[in-house]
């Protein structure tokens, strides 16, 4: 997720939030790259959902993505979803 495609991800999550479901699962399992634009998007979405606790995340399998989220502290703010069975 970077400058070239973060707006697509943002639009999809915002559309889901507009429907006001009790939970939204953001699937990051196939995410292999994230830059500051993608990290900023996650932070913005978490901030906007503050207190509502509707967002859940399936973590990326990429070590690079995990490292970027860990270095920025975003990993501690993500509430993980149960993986589908």
PyMOL Python script that loads the backbone (N, CA, C, O; Angstrom):
from pymol import cmd

cmd.read_pdbstr("""\
ATOM      1  N   UNK A   1       0.863  -1.150   0.000  1.00  0.00           N
ATOM      2  CA  UNK A   1       0.000   0.000   0.000  1.00  0.00           C
ATOM      3  C   UNK A   1       0.915   1.219   0.000  1.00  0.00           C
ATOM      4  O   UNK A   1       1.722   1.419   0.907  1.00  0.00           O
ATOM      5  N   UNK A   2       0.762   2.024  -1.043  1.00  0.00           N
ATOM      6  CA  UNK A   2       1.608   3.201  -1.178  1.00  0.00           C
ATOM      7  C   UNK A   2       0.802   4.319  -1.840  1.00  0.00           C
ATOM      8  O   UNK A   2      -0.415   4.220  -1.997  1.00  0.00           O
ATOM      9  N   UNK A   3       1.495   5.362  -2.216  1.00  0.00           N
ATOM     10  CA  UNK A   3       0.838   6.527  -2.817  1.00  0.00           C
ATOM     11  C   UNK A   3      -0.015   6.153  -4.026  1.00  0.00           C
ATOM     12  O   UNK A   3      -1.042   6.784  -4.276  1.00  0.00           O
ATOM     13  N   UNK A   4       0.401   5.132  -4.779  1.00  0.00           N
ATOM     14  CA  UNK A   4      -0.317   4.774  -6.001  1.00  0.00           C
ATOM     15  C   UNK A   4      -1.648   4.074  -5.751  1.00  0.00           C
ATOM     16  O   UNK A   4      -2.509   4.069  -6.632  1.00  0.00           O
ATOM     17  N   UNK A   5      -1.839   3.481  -4.571  1.00  0.00           N
ATOM     18  CA  UNK A   5      -3.084   2.732  -4.369  1.00  0.00           C
ATOM     19  C   UNK A   5      -3.756   2.930  -3.003  1.00  0.00           C
ATOM     20  O   UNK A   5      -4.793   2.320  -2.744  1.00  0.00           O
ATOM     21  N   UNK A   6      -3.204   3.747  -2.148  1.00  0.00           N
ATOM     22  CA  UNK A   6      -3.797   3.963  -0.817  1.00  0.00           C
ATOM     23  C   UNK A   6      -5.189   4.574  -0.907  1.00  0.00           C
ATOM     24  O   UNK A   6      -6.047   4.286  -0.073  1.00  0.00           O
ATOM     25  N   UNK A   7      -5.418   5.409  -1.903  1.00  0.00           N
ATOM     26  CA  UNK A   7      -6.743   6.037  -2.030  1.00  0.00           C
ATOM     27  C   UNK A   7      -7.822   5.000  -2.337  1.00  0.00           C
ATOM     28  O   UNK A   7      -8.969   5.158  -1.917  1.00  0.00           O
ATOM     29  N   UNK A   8      -7.465   3.943  -3.066  1.00  0.00           N
ATOM     30  CA  UNK A   8      -8.422   2.874  -3.362  1.00  0.00           C
ATOM     31  C   UNK A   8      -8.783   2.141  -2.073  1.00  0.00           C
ATOM     32  O   UNK A   8      -9.956   1.871  -1.814  1.00  0.00           O
ATOM     33  N   UNK A   9      -7.780   1.825  -1.274  1.00  0.00           N
ATOM     34  CA  UNK A   9      -8.021   1.154   0.005  1.00  0.00           C
ATOM     35  C   UNK A   9      -8.848   2.037   0.931  1.00  0.00           C
ATOM     36  O   UNK A   9      -9.767   1.565   1.601  1.00  0.00           O
ATOM     37  N   UNK A  10      -8.512   3.316   0.960  1.00  0.00           N
ATOM     38  CA  UNK A  10      -9.240   4.248   1.821  1.00  0.00           C
ATOM     39  C   UNK A  10     -10.709   4.330   1.421  1.00  0.00           C
ATOM     40  O   UNK A  10     -11.590   4.318   2.281  1.00  0.00           O
ATOM     41  N   UNK A  11     -10.968   4.411   0.138  1.00  0.00           N
ATOM     42  CA  UNK A  11     -12.351   4.499  -0.346  1.00  0.00           C
ATOM     43  C   UNK A  11     -13.140   3.253   0.051  1.00  0.00           C
ATOM     44  O   UNK A  11     -14.290   3.358   0.476  1.00  0.00           O
ATOM     45  N   UNK A  12     -12.533   2.081  -0.084  1.00  0.00           N
ATOM     46  CA  UNK A  12     -13.217   0.835   0.259  1.00  0.00           C
ATOM     47  C   UNK A  12     -13.561   0.782   1.749  1.00  0.00           C
ATOM     48  O   UNK A  12     -14.670   0.391   2.115  1.00  0.00           O
ATOM     49  N   UNK A  13     -12.619   1.171   2.605  1.00  0.00           N
ATOM     50  CA  UNK A  13     -12.883   1.142   4.045  1.00  0.00           C
ATOM     51  C   UNK A  13     -13.917   2.198   4.417  1.00  0.00           C
ATOM     52  O   UNK A  13     -14.793   1.938   5.242  1.00  0.00           O
ATOM     53  N   UNK A  14     -13.830   3.367   3.828  1.00  0.00           N
ATOM     54  CA  UNK A  14     -14.810   4.422   4.140  1.00  0.00           C
ATOM     55  C   UNK A  14     -16.220   4.027   3.705  1.00  0.00           C
ATOM     56  O   UNK A  14     -17.189   4.329   4.402  1.00  0.00           O
ATOM     57  N   UNK A  15     -16.343   3.357   2.561  1.00  0.00           N
ATOM     58  CA  UNK A  15     -17.659   2.879   2.126  1.00  0.00           C
ATOM     59  C   UNK A  15     -18.219   1.879   3.132  1.00  0.00           C
ATOM     60  O   UNK A  15     -19.403   1.915   3.465  1.00  0.00           O
ATOM     61  N   UNK A  16     -17.357   0.989   3.610  1.00  0.00           N
ATOM     62  CA  UNK A  16     -17.790   0.012   4.605  1.00  0.00           C
ATOM     63  C   UNK A  16     -18.195   0.705   5.909  1.00  0.00           C
ATOM     64  O   UNK A  16     -19.206   0.348   6.514  1.00  0.00           O
ATOM     65  N   UNK A  17     -17.407   1.696   6.341  1.00  0.00           N
ATOM     66  CA  UNK A  17     -17.737   2.438   7.564  1.00  0.00           C
ATOM     67  C   UNK A  17     -19.057   3.192   7.429  1.00  0.00           C
ATOM     68  O   UNK A  17     -19.807   3.315   8.398  1.00  0.00           O
ATOM     69  N   UNK A  18     -19.339   3.694   6.236  1.00  0.00           N
ATOM     70  CA  UNK A  18     -20.575   4.452   6.016  1.00  0.00           C
ATOM     71  C   UNK A  18     -21.812   3.580   6.209  1.00  0.00           C
ATOM     72  O   UNK A  18     -22.874   4.082   6.578  1.00  0.00           O
ATOM     73  N   UNK A  19     -21.681   2.279   5.962  1.00  0.00           N
ATOM     74  CA  UNK A  19     -22.801   1.358   6.159  1.00  0.00           C
ATOM     75  C   UNK A  19     -23.045   1.045   7.634  1.00  0.00           C
ATOM     76  O   UNK A  19     -24.042   0.409   7.977  1.00  0.00           O
ATOM     77  N   UNK A  20     -22.142   1.486   8.504  1.00  0.00           N
ATOM     78  CA  UNK A  20     -22.246   1.358   9.957  1.00  0.00           C
ATOM     79  C   UNK A  20     -22.427  -0.073  10.463  1.00  0.00           C
ATOM     80  O   UNK A  20     -23.271  -0.315  11.326  1.00  0.00           O
ATOM     81  N   UNK A  21     -21.650  -1.024   9.941  1.00  0.00           N
ATOM     82  CA  UNK A  21     -21.736  -2.369  10.518  1.00  0.00           C
ATOM     83  C   UNK A  21     -21.038  -2.398  11.877  1.00  0.00           C
ATOM     84  O   UNK A  21     -20.240  -1.510  12.179  1.00  0.00           O
ATOM     85  N   UNK A  22     -21.328  -3.404  12.697  1.00  0.00           N
ATOM     86  CA  UNK A  22     -20.689  -3.463  14.008  1.00  0.00           C
ATOM     87  C   UNK A  22     -19.189  -3.756  13.921  1.00  0.00           C
ATOM     88  O   UNK A  22     -18.431  -3.325  14.791  1.00  0.00           O
ATOM     89  N   UNK A  23     -18.750  -4.476  12.897  1.00  0.00           N
ATOM     90  CA  UNK A  23     -17.339  -4.814  12.717  1.00  0.00           C
ATOM     91  C   UNK A  23     -16.967  -4.727  11.241  1.00  0.00           C
ATOM     92  O   UNK A  23     -17.759  -5.057  10.358  1.00  0.00           O
ATOM     93  N   UNK A  24     -15.748  -4.276  11.003  1.00  0.00           N
ATOM     94  CA  UNK A  24     -15.178  -4.267   9.664  1.00  0.00           C
ATOM     95  C   UNK A  24     -13.814  -4.937   9.769  1.00  0.00           C
ATOM     96  O   UNK A  24     -12.977  -4.534  10.576  1.00  0.00           O
ATOM     97  N   UNK A  25     -13.599  -5.945   8.960  1.00  0.00           N
ATOM     98  CA  UNK A  25     -12.315  -6.642   8.954  1.00  0.00           C
ATOM     99  C   UNK A  25     -11.527  -6.168   7.740  1.00  0.00           C
ATOM    100  O   UNK A  25     -11.964  -6.313   6.598  1.00  0.00           O
ATOM    101  N   UNK A  26     -10.359  -5.598   8.013  1.00  0.00           N
ATOM    102  CA  UNK A  26      -9.454  -5.139   6.966  1.00  0.00           C
ATOM    103  C   UNK A  26      -8.412  -6.235   6.787  1.00  0.00           C
ATOM    104  O   UNK A  26      -7.600  -6.487   7.678  1.00  0.00           O
ATOM    105  N   UNK A  27      -8.444  -6.876   5.637  1.00  0.00           N
ATOM    106  CA  UNK A  27      -7.570  -8.019   5.367  1.00  0.00           C
ATOM    107  C   UNK A  27      -6.258  -7.536   4.764  1.00  0.00           C
ATOM    108  O   UNK A  27      -6.212  -7.095   3.615  1.00  0.00           O
ATOM    109  N   UNK A  28      -5.199  -7.624   5.550  1.00  0.00           N
ATOM    110  CA  UNK A  28      -3.868  -7.207   5.101  1.00  0.00           C
ATOM    111  C   UNK A  28      -2.986  -8.405   4.761  1.00  0.00           C
ATOM    112  O   UNK A  28      -1.789  -8.238   4.524  1.00  0.00           O
ATOM    113  N   UNK A  29      -3.553  -9.603   4.732  1.00  0.00           N
ATOM    114  CA  UNK A  29      -2.737 -10.811   4.563  1.00  0.00           C
ATOM    115  C   UNK A  29      -1.928 -10.826   3.278  1.00  0.00           C
ATOM    116  O   UNK A  29      -0.829 -11.379   3.261  1.00  0.00           O
ATOM    117  N   UNK A  30      -2.431 -10.241   2.209  1.00  0.00           N
ATOM    118  CA  UNK A  30      -1.696 -10.244   0.939  1.00  0.00           C
ATOM    119  C   UNK A  30      -0.844  -8.990   0.753  1.00  0.00           C
ATOM    120  O   UNK A  30      -0.180  -8.838  -0.272  1.00  0.00           O
ATOM    121  N   UNK A  31      -0.861  -8.098   1.732  1.00  0.00           N
ATOM    122  CA  UNK A  31      -0.082  -6.861   1.638  1.00  0.00           C
ATOM    123  C   UNK A  31       1.399  -7.176   1.767  1.00  0.00           C
ATOM    124  O   UNK A  31       1.843  -7.707   2.785  1.00  0.00           O
ATOM    125  N   UNK A  32       2.170  -6.843   0.722  1.00  0.00           N
ATOM    126  CA  UNK A  32       3.600  -7.158   0.735  1.00  0.00           C
ATOM    127  C   UNK A  32       4.474  -5.920   0.880  1.00  0.00           C
ATOM    128  O   UNK A  32       5.690  -6.031   1.040  1.00  0.00           O
ATOM    129  N   UNK A  33       3.853  -4.727   0.824  1.00  0.00           N
ATOM    130  CA  UNK A  33       4.619  -3.493   0.939  1.00  0.00           C
ATOM    131  C   UNK A  33       3.718  -2.402   1.503  1.00  0.00           C
ATOM    132  O   UNK A  33       2.543  -2.305   1.150  1.00  0.00           O
ATOM    133  N   UNK A  34       4.285  -1.588   2.378  1.00  0.00           N
ATOM    134  CA  UNK A  34       3.561  -0.418   2.890  1.00  0.00           C
ATOM    135  C   UNK A  34       4.576   0.696   3.079  1.00  0.00           C
ATOM    136  O   UNK A  34       5.661   0.480   3.618  1.00  0.00           O
ATOM    137  N   UNK A  35       4.208   1.893   2.629  1.00  0.00           N
ATOM    138  CA  UNK A  35       5.085   3.053   2.834  1.00  0.00           C
ATOM    139  C   UNK A  35       4.393   4.025   3.769  1.00  0.00           C
ATOM    140  O   UNK A  35       3.368   3.696   4.367  1.00  0.00           O
ATOM    141  N   UNK A  36       4.944   5.208   3.897  1.00  0.00           N
ATOM    142  CA  UNK A  36       4.397   6.189   4.843  1.00  0.00           C
ATOM    143  C   UNK A  36       2.963   6.580   4.498  1.00  0.00           C
ATOM    144  O   UNK A  36       2.184   6.906   5.394  1.00  0.00           O
ATOM    145  N   UNK A  37       2.603   6.553   3.222  1.00  0.00           N
ATOM    146  CA  UNK A  37       1.225   6.871   2.836  1.00  0.00           C
ATOM    147  C   UNK A  37       0.270   5.816   3.374  1.00  0.00           C
ATOM    148  O   UNK A  37      -0.786   6.149   3.912  1.00  0.00           O
ATOM    149  N   UNK A  38       0.631   4.552   3.233  1.00  0.00           N
ATOM    150  CA  UNK A  38      -0.203   3.471   3.749  1.00  0.00           C
ATOM    151  C   UNK A  38      -0.284   3.483   5.257  1.00  0.00           C
ATOM    152  O   UNK A  38      -1.352   3.258   5.827  1.00  0.00           O
ATOM    153  N   UNK A  39       0.833   3.744   5.907  1.00  0.00           N
ATOM    154  CA  UNK A  39       0.839   3.823   7.369  1.00  0.00           C
ATOM    155  C   UNK A  39      -0.027   4.990   7.839  1.00  0.00           C
ATOM    156  O   UNK A  39      -0.789   4.857   8.797  1.00  0.00           O
ATOM    157  N   UNK A  40       0.091   6.124   7.167  1.00  0.00           N
ATOM    158  CA  UNK A  40      -0.730   7.290   7.520  1.00  0.00           C
ATOM    159  C   UNK A  40      -2.217   6.979   7.347  1.00  0.00           C
ATOM    160  O   UNK A  40      -3.040   7.425   8.146  1.00  0.00           O
ATOM    161  N   UNK A  41      -2.559   6.223   6.320  1.00  0.00           N
ATOM    162  CA  UNK A  41      -3.957   5.837   6.117  1.00  0.00           C
ATOM    163  C   UNK A  41      -4.443   4.994   7.287  1.00  0.00           C
ATOM    164  O   UNK A  41      -5.521   5.252   7.823  1.00  0.00           O
ATOM    165  N   UNK A  42      -3.670   3.996   7.691  1.00  0.00           N
ATOM    166  CA  UNK A  42      -4.081   3.167   8.827  1.00  0.00           C
ATOM    167  C   UNK A  42      -4.258   4.001  10.089  1.00  0.00           C
ATOM    168  O   UNK A  42      -5.227   3.819  10.825  1.00  0.00           O
ATOM    169  N   UNK A  43      -3.334   4.905  10.338  1.00  0.00           N
ATOM    170  CA  UNK A  43      -3.422   5.770  11.525  1.00  0.00           C
ATOM    171  C   UNK A  43      -4.676   6.635  11.458  1.00  0.00           C
ATOM    172  O   UNK A  43      -5.389   6.772  12.452  1.00  0.00           O
ATOM    173  N   UNK A  44      -4.947   7.212  10.304  1.00  0.00           N
ATOM    174  CA  UNK A  44      -6.131   8.060  10.125  1.00  0.00           C
ATOM    175  C   UNK A  44      -7.416   7.265  10.368  1.00  0.00           C
ATOM    176  O   UNK A  44      -8.321   7.737  11.057  1.00  0.00           O
ATOM    177  N   UNK A  45      -7.494   6.066   9.806  1.00  0.00           N
ATOM    178  CA  UNK A  45      -8.682   5.245   9.990  1.00  0.00           C
ATOM    179  C   UNK A  45      -8.861   4.850  11.451  1.00  0.00           C
ATOM    180  O   UNK A  45      -9.977   4.867  11.971  1.00  0.00           O
ATOM    181  N   UNK A  46      -7.761   4.496  12.113  1.00  0.00           N
ATOM    182  CA  UNK A  46      -7.844   4.154  13.531  1.00  0.00           C
ATOM    183  C   UNK A  46      -8.287   5.356  14.360  1.00  0.00           C
ATOM    184  O   UNK A  46      -9.088   5.220  15.285  1.00  0.00           O
ATOM    185  N   UNK A  47      -7.770   6.514  14.029  1.00  0.00           N
ATOM    186  CA  UNK A  47      -8.148   7.733  14.749  1.00  0.00           C
ATOM    187  C   UNK A  47      -9.635   8.040  14.567  1.00  0.00           C
ATOM    188  O   UNK A  47     -10.323   8.395  15.524  1.00  0.00           O
ATOM    189  N   UNK A  48     -10.115   7.904  13.352  1.00  0.00           N
ATOM    190  CA  UNK A  48     -11.531   8.189  13.080  1.00  0.00           C
ATOM    191  C   UNK A  48     -12.451   7.174  13.741  1.00  0.00           C
ATOM    192  O   UNK A  48     -13.592   7.497  14.070  1.00  0.00           O
ATOM    193  N   UNK A  49     -11.972   5.953  13.939  1.00  0.00           N
ATOM    194  CA  UNK A  49     -12.777   4.906  14.581  1.00  0.00           C
ATOM    195  C   UNK A  49     -12.604   4.920  16.097  1.00  0.00           C
ATOM    196  O   UNK A  49     -13.175   4.080  16.793  1.00  0.00           O
ATOM    197  N   UNK A  50     -11.833   5.854  16.605  1.00  0.00           N
ATOM    198  CA  UNK A  50     -11.511   5.930  18.025  1.00  0.00           C
ATOM    199  C   UNK A  50     -12.755   5.771  18.892  1.00  0.00           C
ATOM    200  O   UNK A  50     -13.712   6.538  18.791  1.00  0.00           O
ATOM    201  N   UNK A  51     -12.714   4.777  19.726  1.00  0.00           N
ATOM    202  CA  UNK A  51     -13.817   4.552  20.650  1.00  0.00           C
ATOM    203  C   UNK A  51     -14.901   3.651  20.093  1.00  0.00           C
ATOM    204  O   UNK A  51     -15.574   2.965  20.862  1.00  0.00           O
ATOM    205  N   UNK A  52     -15.092   3.629  18.791  1.00  0.00           N
ATOM    206  CA  UNK A  52     -16.136   2.793  18.210  1.00  0.00           C
ATOM    207  C   UNK A  52     -15.709   1.328  18.171  1.00  0.00           C
ATOM    208  O   UNK A  52     -16.544   0.427  18.248  1.00  0.00           O
ATOM    209  N   UNK A  53     -14.407   1.101  18.053  1.00  0.00           N
ATOM    210  CA  UNK A  53     -13.849  -0.250  18.094  1.00  0.00           C
ATOM    211  C   UNK A  53     -14.461  -1.173  17.040  1.00  0.00           C
ATOM    212  O   UNK A  53     -14.697  -2.353  17.299  1.00  0.00           O
ATOM    213  N   UNK A  54     -14.716  -0.622  15.847  1.00  0.00           N
ATOM    214  CA  UNK A  54     -15.315  -1.425  14.777  1.00  0.00           C
ATOM    215  C   UNK A  54     -14.281  -2.079  13.879  1.00  0.00           C
ATOM    216  O   UNK A  54     -14.569  -3.108  13.267  1.00  0.00           O
ATOM    217  N   UNK A  55     -13.083  -1.511  13.782  1.00  0.00           N
ATOM    218  CA  UNK A  55     -12.080  -2.025  12.854  1.00  0.00           C
ATOM    219  C   UNK A  55     -11.294  -3.174  13.452  1.00  0.00           C
ATOM    220  O   UNK A  55     -10.815  -3.100  14.584  1.00  0.00           O
ATOM    221  N   UNK A  56     -11.168  -4.246  12.666  1.00  0.00           N
ATOM    222  CA  UNK A  56     -10.335  -5.399  13.006  1.00  0.00           C
ATOM    223  C   UNK A  56      -9.427  -5.655  11.812  1.00  0.00           C
ATOM    224  O   UNK A  56      -9.785  -5.342  10.676  1.00  0.00           O
ATOM    225  N   UNK A  57      -8.271  -6.216  12.062  1.00  0.00           N
ATOM    226  CA  UNK A  57      -7.283  -6.412  11.003  1.00  0.00           C
ATOM    227  C   UNK A  57      -6.784  -7.845  10.984  1.00  0.00           C
ATOM    228  O   UNK A  57      -6.515  -8.444  12.026  1.00  0.00           O
ATOM    229  N   UNK A  58      -6.666  -8.384   9.771  1.00  0.00           N
ATOM    230  CA  UNK A  58      -5.965  -9.636   9.556  1.00  0.00           C
ATOM    231  C   UNK A  58      -4.560  -9.232   9.145  1.00  0.00           C
ATOM    232  O   UNK A  58      -4.398  -8.559   8.127  1.00  0.00           O
ATOM    233  N   UNK A  59      -3.528  -9.623   9.909  1.00  0.00           N
ATOM    234  CA  UNK A  59      -2.177  -9.099   9.682  1.00  0.00           C
ATOM    235  C   UNK A  59      -1.539  -9.617   8.399  1.00  0.00           C
ATOM    236  O   UNK A  59      -1.833 -10.715   7.926  1.00  0.00           O
ATOM    237  N   UNK A  60      -0.665  -8.794   7.862  1.00  0.00           N
ATOM    238  CA  UNK A  60       0.115  -9.149   6.682  1.00  0.00           C
ATOM    239  C   UNK A  60       1.063 -10.293   7.021  1.00  0.00           C
ATOM    240  O   UNK A  60       1.540 -10.407   8.150  1.00  0.00           O
ATOM    241  N   UNK A  61       1.325 -11.127   6.039  1.00  0.00           N
ATOM    242  CA  UNK A  61       2.291 -12.209   6.195  1.00  0.00           C
ATOM    243  C   UNK A  61       3.714 -11.740   5.893  1.00  0.00           C
ATOM    244  O   UNK A  61       4.675 -12.479   6.107  1.00  0.00           O
ATOM    245  N   UNK A  62       3.843 -10.518   5.399  1.00  0.00           N
ATOM    246  CA  UNK A  62       5.133  -9.969   5.008  1.00  0.00           C
ATOM    247  C   UNK A  62       5.925  -9.488   6.220  1.00  0.00           C
ATOM    248  O   UNK A  62       5.418  -8.726   7.043  1.00  0.00           O
ATOM    249  N   UNK A  63       7.158  -9.938   6.318  1.00  0.00           N
ATOM    250  CA  UNK A  63       8.040  -9.484   7.394  1.00  0.00           C
ATOM    251  C   UNK A  63       8.333  -7.990   7.263  1.00  0.00           C
ATOM    252  O   UNK A  63       8.471  -7.288   8.264  1.00  0.00           O
ATOM    253  N   UNK A  64       8.428  -7.512   6.022  1.00  0.00           N
ATOM    254  CA  UNK A  64       8.709  -6.092   5.790  1.00  0.00           C
ATOM    255  C   UNK A  64       7.557  -5.210   6.280  1.00  0.00           C
ATOM    256  O   UNK A  64       7.778  -4.169   6.899  1.00  0.00           O
ATOM    257  N   UNK A  65       6.339  -5.639   5.997  1.00  0.00           N
ATOM    258  CA  UNK A  65       5.168  -4.878   6.462  1.00  0.00           C
ATOM    259  C   UNK A  65       5.100  -4.932   7.983  1.00  0.00           C
ATOM    260  O   UNK A  65       4.880  -3.910   8.633  1.00  0.00           O
ATOM    261  N   UNK A  66       5.288  -6.112   8.549  1.00  0.00           N
ATOM    262  CA  UNK A  66       5.261  -6.252  10.013  1.00  0.00           C
ATOM    263  C   UNK A  66       6.312  -5.355  10.651  1.00  0.00           C
ATOM    264  O   UNK A  66       6.048  -4.715  11.668  1.00  0.00           O
ATOM    265  N   UNK A  67       7.490  -5.305  10.067  1.00  0.00           N
ATOM    266  CA  UNK A  67       8.566  -4.473  10.605  1.00  0.00           C
ATOM    267  C   UNK A  67       8.202  -2.987  10.537  1.00  0.00           C
ATOM    268  O   UNK A  67       8.412  -2.254  11.504  1.00  0.00           O
ATOM    269  N   UNK A  68       7.657  -2.538   9.400  1.00  0.00           N
ATOM    270  CA  UNK A  68       7.273  -1.127   9.253  1.00  0.00           C
ATOM    271  C   UNK A  68       6.207  -0.747  10.276  1.00  0.00           C
ATOM    272  O   UNK A  68       6.268   0.330  10.869  1.00  0.00           O
ATOM    273  N   UNK A  69       5.233  -1.630  10.484  1.00  0.00           N
ATOM    274  CA  UNK A  69       4.182  -1.339  11.465  1.00  0.00           C
ATOM    275  C   UNK A  69       4.724  -1.363  12.885  1.00  0.00           C
ATOM    276  O   UNK A  69       4.289  -0.585  13.733  1.00  0.00           O
ATOM    277  N   UNK A  70       5.668  -2.250  13.142  1.00  0.00           N
ATOM    278  CA  UNK A  70       6.279  -2.320  14.476  1.00  0.00           C
ATOM    279  C   UNK A  70       7.136  -1.084  14.755  1.00  0.00           C
ATOM    280  O   UNK A  70       7.063  -0.514  15.844  1.00  0.00           O
ATOM    281  N   UNK A  71       7.944  -0.670  13.783  1.00  0.00           N
ATOM    282  CA  UNK A  71       8.817   0.497  13.968  1.00  0.00           C
ATOM    283  C   UNK A  71       8.033   1.785  14.192  1.00  0.00           C
ATOM    284  O   UNK A  71       8.496   2.679  14.900  1.00  0.00           O
ATOM    285  N   UNK A  72       6.854   1.881  13.595  1.00  0.00           N
ATOM    286  CA  UNK A  72       6.032   3.088  13.741  1.00  0.00           C
ATOM    287  C   UNK A  72       5.060   3.000  14.913  1.00  0.00           C
ATOM    288  O   UNK A  72       4.392   3.980  15.244  1.00  0.00           O
ATOM    289  N   UNK A  73       4.979   1.821  15.542  1.00  0.00           N
ATOM    290  CA  UNK A  73       4.069   1.645  16.664  1.00  0.00           C
ATOM    291  C   UNK A  73       2.633   1.373  16.260  1.00  0.00           C
ATOM    292  O   UNK A  73       1.766   1.215  17.120  1.00  0.00           O
ATOM    293  N   UNK A  74       2.372   1.315  14.975  1.00  0.00           N
ATOM    294  CA  UNK A  74       1.002   1.080  14.493  1.00  0.00           C
ATOM    295  C   UNK A  74       0.543  -0.335  14.851  1.00  0.00           C
ATOM    296  O   UNK A  74      -0.642  -0.554  15.100  1.00  0.00           O
ATOM    297  N   UNK A  75       1.459  -1.284  14.879  1.00  0.00           N
ATOM    298  CA  UNK A  75       1.083  -2.664  15.192  1.00  0.00           C
ATOM    299  C   UNK A  75       0.389  -2.774  16.545  1.00  0.00           C
ATOM    300  O   UNK A  75      -0.492  -3.615  16.721  1.00  0.00           O
ATOM    301  N   UNK A  76       0.777  -1.934  17.498  1.00  0.00           N
ATOM    302  CA  UNK A  76       0.163  -1.976  18.836  1.00  0.00           C
ATOM    303  C   UNK A  76      -1.244  -1.398  18.856  1.00  0.00           C
ATOM    304  O   UNK A  76      -2.000  -1.638  19.798  1.00  0.00           O
ATOM    305  N   UNK A  77      -1.600  -0.645  17.834  1.00  0.00           N
ATOM    306  CA  UNK A  77      -2.918  -0.020  17.781  1.00  0.00           C
ATOM    307  C   UNK A  77      -3.931  -0.851  17.002  1.00  0.00           C
ATOM    308  O   UNK A  77      -5.133  -0.600  17.085  1.00  0.00           O
ATOM    309  N   UNK A  78      -3.452  -1.844  16.240  1.00  0.00           N
ATOM    310  CA  UNK A  78      -4.342  -2.679  15.431  1.00  0.00           C
ATOM    311  C   UNK A  78      -4.980  -3.753  16.279  1.00  0.00           C
ATOM    312  O   UNK A  78      -4.283  -4.504  16.962  1.00  0.00           O
ATOM    313  N   UNK A  79      -6.304  -3.836  16.246  1.00  0.00           N
ATOM    314  CA  UNK A  79      -7.008  -4.924  16.901  1.00  0.00           C
ATOM    315  C   UNK A  79      -7.134  -6.040  15.884  1.00  0.00           C
ATOM    316  O   UNK A  79      -7.719  -5.856  14.817  1.00  0.00           O
ATOM    317  N   UNK A  80      -6.585  -7.201  16.217  1.00  0.00           N
ATOM    318  CA  UNK A  80      -6.555  -8.292  15.259  1.00  0.00           C
ATOM    319  C   UNK A  80      -7.885  -9.032  15.231  1.00  0.00           C
ATOM    320  O   UNK A  80      -8.559  -9.198  16.248  1.00  0.00           O
ATOM    321  N   UNK A  81      -8.234  -9.469  14.023  1.00  0.00           N
ATOM    322  CA  UNK A  81      -9.439 -10.272  13.810  1.00  0.00           C
ATOM    323  C   UNK A  81      -9.059 -11.740  13.873  1.00  0.00           C
ATOM    324  O   UNK A  81      -7.905 -12.108  13.659  1.00  0.00           O
ATOM    325  N   UNK A  82     -10.031 -12.558  14.164  1.00  0.00           N
ATOM    326  CA  UNK A  82      -9.824 -13.997  14.091  1.00  0.00           C
ATOM    327  C   UNK A  82      -9.755 -14.390  12.620  1.00  0.00           C
ATOM    328  O   UNK A  82     -10.619 -13.996  11.836  1.00  0.00           O
ATOM    329  N   UNK A  83      -8.735 -15.167  12.234  1.00  0.00           N
ATOM    330  CA  UNK A  83      -8.664 -15.585  10.838  1.00  0.00           C
ATOM    331  C   UNK A  83      -9.862 -16.461  10.475  1.00  0.00           C
ATOM    332  O   UNK A  83     -10.357 -17.219  11.309  1.00  0.00           O
ATOM    333  N   UNK A  84     -10.324 -16.355   9.226  1.00  0.00           N
ATOM    334  CA  UNK A  84     -11.455 -17.185   8.826  1.00  0.00           C
ATOM    335  C   UNK A  84     -11.082 -18.668   8.863  1.00  0.00           C
ATOM    336  O   UNK A  84      -9.932 -19.035   8.619  1.00  0.00           O
ATOM    337  N   UNK A  85     -12.054 -19.501   9.166  1.00  0.00           N
ATOM    338  CA  UNK A  85     -11.754 -20.940   9.231  1.00  0.00           C
ATOM    339  C   UNK A  85     -11.862 -21.618   7.900  1.00  0.00           C
ATOM    340  O   UNK A  85     -11.639 -22.824   7.802  1.00  0.00           O
TER     341      UNK A  85
END
""", "prot")
cmd.dss("prot")
cmd.show_as("cartoon", "prot")
cmd.util.cbc("prot")
cmd.orient("prot")
